[in-house]
């Protein structure tokens, strides 16, 4: 009835072919980390093979636990640091995408000139 997979999931059979997955905490932390780095939640769900609803729940749980552990005084600074880190990761990703697009544009422009 139980099957452990390499991605940190345990399948639990619930009858008539329905399988419910349980994810360990390190798996959830990896998913939340990717979202914090600026990867879209949809992409993270596809990459890790879990549902978008699960990703949303884990991110919400992580952000609420961060706020409760930092308290009212430190939560504003923690949120600002988190936003800065996310934006920096997003900028790096967008710069890479722009570099790829520039190379592709040059390639296709050279190809059409022939």
Secondary structure, DSSP 4 states (H G I P E B T S, - for coil): -EEE-TTSEEEEE-STT-EEEEE-HHHHHHHHHHHHTT--HHHHHHHHT--HHHHHHHHHHHHHHHHHHHHHHHHHHHHHHHHHHHHHHHHHHHHHHHHHHHHHHHHHHHHHH-
